[in-house]
Amino acid sequence: MHAVRFDHYGDVDVLELREVDDPVAAPGRVVVRVKATSINPGEIAIRVGALEAMYPTTFPCGEGSDLAGVVEAVGDGVDAWSVGDEVLGWTDERAAHAELVAVPATQLTVKPSALSWEVAGAMFVAPVTAWACVRAVAPQAGETVAVSAAAGGVGGVAVQLARRTGATVIGLAGPDNDAWLRGKGVVPVAYGDGQLERLRAAAPDGIDAFIDTFGGGYVDLAVTDLGIAPDRVNTIIDWESAGRVGAKTEGSSVVTAEILAELAALVAGGELDIPIAATYPLTAVKDAYRELAQRHTRGKIVLLP
Ligand SMILES: NC(=O)c1ccc[n+]([C@@H]2O[C@H](COP(=O)([O-])OP(=O)(O)OC[C@H]3O[C@@H](n4cnc5c(N)ncnc54)[C@H](OP(=O)(O)O)[C@@H]3O)[C@@H](O)[C@H]2O)c1
């Protein structure tokens, strides 16, 4: 099979699509033929070596966590899945950007037929992280919660899940996302110079909780400038500031197959929208990451092996 590999840290050009051995269905594991697998900024951070201390790498290294596809083989002891089942799930082994991937049977859930392959292949990192963010700050009906990078992979789901709590949701985003955010019942506020004044104007009675999906000072803006209690602030990227002020850092590590199934059911029922900004064949993996690295994606970019 073909899979993405890289032999050392570096820019996007270190990525190669290589012919490698097919994964085997070891006991308790399932081999999935991958139909769709999304890409995430964290994979860029790993590939350039920025997360070496947290996630050490051995080379050659694969990549990719989100996956959707068709069960190709099941290992001994796997009763829940059969060859031909349509599934979505995740791998923690940097292995999803490939034609085949082997995962523990517990890391899969049924792909609802209403989900397209590209959406199914984007259900893990961003939606689960958004779910964790909203749970961490626990918005209540009548409260106001602000979300940075509100139309990105994580932010675009977080604003929708936060709205479902009955809270007023303010989304910090560029002006191109105003209409999309309004369509989700979110109050758009432009980021950049003057954003603090615009946030105060949008929420004259104050902001109760803040979800930071961008970093770069939003934790301090939330706690120091807006006076939000640190335990109502969650960041998925600025761990240094969170440690300093006592903000939360919940993210994708909360994942379970049940959470994934819950989110997939919301999408299947038309209650949650996962915008697909672009799809690329696996052979164009470098182009996919070049687009993601611009940091102006609305929703998800997905590889189709
Ligand atoms: N800890 C975890 O578990 C976890 C999990 C997933 C992701 N992450 C991290 O979370 C971050 C977000 O991931 P993602 O997939 O949502 O990223 P993404 O999809 O690439 O985010 C793109 C969004 O960022 C917005 N943006 C660009 N510049 C901005 C600025 N100065 N202020 C506010 N927003 C800005 C863009 O809005 P415009 O297009 O309107 O400019 C765009 O909507 C990444 O750093 C990722 O590594 C952490």
The ligand as an SDF file (V2000), in Angstrom:
LIG
                    3D

 48 52  0  0  0  0  0  0  0  0999 V2000
   -4.8520   20.4440   21.8950 N   0  0  0  0  0  0  0  0  0  0  0  0
   -5.5960   19.7850   21.0040 C   0  0  0  0  0  0  0  0  0  0  0  0
   -6.1680   18.7420   21.3030 O   0  0  0  0  0  0  0  0  0  0  0  0
   -5.7410   20.3670   19.6120 C   0  0  0  0  0  0  0  0  0  0  0  0
   -6.5950   19.7160   18.7160 C   0  0  0  0  0  0  0  0  0  0  0  0
   -6.7950   20.2890   17.4670 C   0  0  0  0  0  0  0  0  0  0  0  0
   -6.1230   21.4590   17.1050 C   0  0  0  0  0  0  0  0  0  0  0  0
   -5.2560   22.0280   17.9800 N   0  0  0  0  0  0  0  0  0  0  0  0
   -4.5690   23.2870   17.6110 C   0  0  0  0  0  0  0  0  0  0  0  0
   -5.5830   24.2960   17.5420 O   0  0  0  0  0  0  0  0  0  0  0  0
   -5.2790   25.2410   16.5350 C   0  0  0  0  0  0  0  0  0  0  0  0
   -6.4820   25.3810   15.6080 C   0  0  0  0  0  0  0  0  0  0  0  0
   -6.6510   24.2120   14.8250 O   0  0  0  0  0  0  0  0  0  0  0  0
   -7.6740   24.2750   13.6070 P   0  0  0  0  0  0  0  0  0  0  0  0
   -7.6550   22.9550   12.9430 O   0  0  0  0  0  0  0  0  0  0  0  0
   -8.9840   24.8460   14.0510 O   0  0  0  0  0  0  0  0  0  0  0  0
   -6.9370   25.3830   12.6920 O   0  0  0  0  0  0  0  0  0  0  0  0
   -7.3690   26.0080   11.3110 P   0  0  0  0  0  0  0  0  0  0  0  0
   -8.5840   25.3140   10.7810 O   0  0  0  0  0  0  0  0  0  0  0  0
   -6.1670   26.0600   10.4310 O   0  0  0  0  0  0  0  0  0  0  0  0
   -7.7600   27.5150   11.6930 O   0  0  0  0  0  0  0  0  0  0  0  0
   -7.9600   28.3950   10.6510 C   0  0  0  0  0  0  0  0  0  0  0  0
   -8.7430   29.5790   11.1740 C   0  0  0  0  0  0  0  0  0  0  0  0
   -7.8740   30.4820   11.8660 O   0  0  0  0  0  0  0  0  0  0  0  0
   -8.4050   31.7710   11.7060 C   0  0  0  0  0  0  0  0  0  0  0  0
   -7.4060   32.8160   11.9610 N   0  0  0  0  0  0  0  0  0  0  0  0
   -6.3130   33.1200   11.1980 C   0  0  0  0  0  0  0  0  0  0  0  0
   -5.6360   34.1390   11.7800 N   0  0  0  0  0  0  0  0  0  0  0  0
   -6.3040   34.4710   12.9370 C   0  0  0  0  0  0  0  0  0  0  0  0
   -6.0940   35.4240   13.9800 C   0  0  0  0  0  0  0  0  0  0  0  0
   -5.0460   36.2460   13.9720 N   0  0  0  0  0  0  0  0  0  0  0  0
   -6.9790   35.4530   15.0060 N   0  0  0  0  0  0  0  0  0  0  0  0
   -8.0440   34.6150   15.0400 C   0  0  0  0  0  0  0  0  0  0  0  0
   -8.2910   33.7000   14.0860 N   0  0  0  0  0  0  0  0  0  0  0  0
   -7.4330   33.6220   13.0500 C   0  0  0  0  0  0  0  0  0  0  0  0
   -8.8810   31.7800   10.2810 C   0  0  0  0  0  0  0  0  0  0  0  0
   -9.8900   32.7450   10.1450 O   0  0  0  0  0  0  0  0  0  0  0  0
   -9.9990   33.6720    8.8430 P   0  0  0  0  0  0  0  0  0  0  0  0
   -9.9950   32.7270    7.6600 O   0  0  0  0  0  0  0  0  0  0  0  0
  -11.2920   34.3670    9.0240 O   0  0  0  0  0  0  0  0  0  0  0  0
   -8.7900   34.5610    8.8370 O   0  0  0  0  0  0  0  0  0  0  0  0
   -9.3930   30.3610   10.0460 C   0  0  0  0  0  0  0  0  0  0  0  0
  -10.8110   30.2660   10.1720 O   0  0  0  0  0  0  0  0  0  0  0  0
   -4.0060   24.7470   15.8710 C   0  0  0  0  0  0  0  0  0  0  0  0
   -2.9240   25.4510   16.4410 O   0  0  0  0  0  0  0  0  0  0  0  0
   -3.9420   23.2750   16.2350 C   0  0  0  0  0  0  0  0  0  0  0  0
   -2.6220   22.7820   16.2480 O   0  0  0  0  0  0  0  0  0  0  0  0
   -5.0580   21.5110   19.2280 C   0  0  0  0  0  0  0  0  0  0  0  0
  1  2  1  0
  2  3  2  0
  2  4  1  0
  4  5  1  0
  4 48  2  0
  5  6  2  0
  6  7  1  0
  7  8  2  0
  8  9  1  0
  8 48  1  0
  9 10  1  0
  9 46  1  0
 10 11  1  0
 11 12  1  0
 11 44  1  0
 12 13  1  0
 13 14  1  0
 14 15  2  0
 14 16  1  0
 14 17  1  0
 17 18  1  0
 18 19  2  0
 18 20  1  0
 18 21  1  0
 21 22  1  0
 22 23  1  0
 23 24  1  0
 23 42  1  0
 24 25  1  0
 25 26  1  0
 25 36  1  0
 26 27  1  0
 26 35  1  0
 27 28  2  0
 28 29  1  0
 29 30  1  0
 29 35  2  0
 30 31  1  0
 30 32  2  0
 32 33  1  0
 33 34  2  0
 34 35  1  0
 36 37  1  0
 36 42  1  0
 37 38  1  0
 38 39  2  0
 38 40  1  0
 38 41  1  0
 42 43  1  0
 44 45  1  0
 44 46  1  0
 46 47  1  0
M  CHG  2   8   1  16  -1
M  END
$$$$
